[in-house]
Amino acid sequence: MKEAAKAPVSHPAPSRDRVSNLRLFAALTLAPGGWIIQLLASYFFSANACAVRAHGMSPDSVPALWLLLLVINALCLVMGSFGMTLALQSWTRTRAEKKGDAHHLIDVGEGRTRFTALSAVIVSGIFLFAICCEFAALLIIQRCSPGQWF
């Protein structure tokens, strides 16, 4: 009995050498990580700044709290922007990984590097938008005791 000739099977991620796993991981996690840091730091530093004490007086605000929050938000914005830059670079390097539309790729299961890079672009975009919204809120919304935070 003769064995049938087997067709060569290509690797499901042929562009894996164009983008490192560390770059893809950073592209997927920098923007969400920046948003989490921004959210936790904002709550940590300003949670009691506008609270009312039991006898009706407002607590002493942290000196330069607004400046501290501004610096934290700016660093998180840089972190999210860097994640988006890595994601876009990864996407441009791998977008021609396999031919075919989305339905073909889902059915065949090829183009994993391209899928991960595109996912990183989407995730980074969503969390970068959230970082920008929270940063804008810091600049726009009236503080509870204006003049005391500077």
PyMOL commands that set and color helices and strands:
alter all, ss='L'
color gray80, all
select helices_A, chain A and resi 21-46+65-94+102-108+112-140
alter helices_A, ss='H'
color red, helices_A
deselect
rebuild
show_as cartoon
